[in-house]
Structures are given as C-alpha cells and as structure tokens.
Amino acid sequence: MTGIREQGIFTNDIVISEGQIKYKLPVTGNFTVVVKWEKSLKDEFFARLKKKLKSRVALHACVQVQGILCAEFHGDFVAILTDKNSTLTSSS
C-alpha cells in the first residue's frame, strides 16, 4: 500500500483531528502499526488533497508488539498542504 510520500506528496502537516484508543495489553517494546486502507478511500483522499490542499480520512490501526495485538486506534487523520508546491506530479 502506498502512503502519502509514495504519492509524490510531501508535507509534515498531518494531524489526528479526533481519535480513540483501546489498550488490550501494555505496549512494552518496539511496536508495529498495521492499517488497512481501502483503495477507494485512499483514491478519494488523495484526489481531494491534490484539489483542495486538505483532506480527511477515518482509519483503524492495530498496534502490535512481536505480532501480538496490544491496542486498537480509530481516528480521523487530516493532511494539509501549505501550497501546490508541496505536491510533486512525477518522481523525476
């Protein structure tokens, strides 16, 4: 799955506008976050971001330590581009 930088978009203005986390076990070491992002939602998010310079998406993330589910996060993530120069149309 491609993320924001793989789409040729570079910004540090990505925030969680709203979120809820449920801990099942303590997160005691290095962790991995797994997110499933449906292609249709991803395409809509990036199209809106490129057109309006701002976009929001609701995602569900699982926090794992050594493959064991420790927490689940539901949140609304917002990306904001300061100007059209924050996006690149090609990788060259």
C-alpha positions in Angstrom: 0.0 0.0 0.0 1.3 3.4 -0.8 1.5 6.2 1.6 1.5 10.0 1.2 5.1 10.3 0.2 4.8 7.4 -2.3 2.1 9.5 -4.0 4.6 12.3 -4.5 3.2 14.5 -1.7 5.5 15.9 0.9 4.1 17.6 4.0 4.6 17.5 7.7 1.1 18.8 8.4 -0.6 15.5 9.2 -2.6 15.6 12.3 -5.1 13.4 14.2 -8.2 15.5 14.5 -10.1 13.0 16.6 -9.2 9.6 17.9 -9.9 6.8 20.4 -7.5 4.1 21.5 -8.3 0.9 23.3 -5.4 -0.8 25.1 -5.7 -4.6 25.3 -2.2 -5.2 26.6 0.7 -2.9 27.7 2.9 -1.7 24.8 6.2 -2.6 26.4 8.7 -2.6 23.5 9.2 -1.8 19.8 5.8 -1.8 18.1 4.4 -2.1 14.6 1.2 -0.3 13.5 -0.9 -2.0 10.8 -3.5 0.0 8.9 -5.9 -1.4 6.3 -6.8 1.4 3.9 -9.3 0.6 1.2 -8.3 1.7 -2.3 -11.5 3.7 -2.9 -11.0 5.7 0.3 -7.3 6.2 -0.5 -8.0 7.4 -4.0 -10.7 9.8 -2.7 -8.4 11.1 0.0 -5.5 11.8 -2.4 -7.8 13.4 -5.1 -9.3 15.7 -2.5 -5.9 16.6 -1.1 -4.4 17.4 -4.5 -7.5 19.5 -5.5 -8.3 21.3 -2.2 -4.9 21.1 -0.4 -6.7 19.5 2.6 -8.2 16.1 3.1 -9.5 13.9 6.0 -9.8 10.1 6.3 -11.0 7.8 9.1 -8.7 4.9 9.7 -8.5 1.9 12.1 -5.0 1.0 13.2 -3.8 -2.1 15.2 -0.7 -1.7 17.4 1.3 -4.9 17.7 4.4 -6.0 19.7 6.0 -9.0 18.2 2.8 -9.8 16.3 0.6 -9.6 19.4 -2.3 -7.1 19.3 -1.8 -4.6 22.1 -4.0 -1.7 21.1 -6.5 -0.6 18.5 -6.9 3.0 17.4 -9.7 4.6 15.5 -9.0 8.1 14.3 -9.6 10.9 11.8 -6.4 11.9 10.1 -6.1 15.2 8.3 -3.4 16.2 5.9 -2.9 19.9 4.9 -0.7 21.2 2.1 0.7 24.7 2.5 0.6 25.3 -1.2 0.6 23.4 -4.5 4.4 23.2 -4.4 4.0 20.6 -1.6 2.9 18.1 -4.3 5.1 16.6 -7.0 3.5 15.4 -10.2 6.3 13.0 -11.1 9.1 11.2 -9.3 11.8 12.7 -11.6 
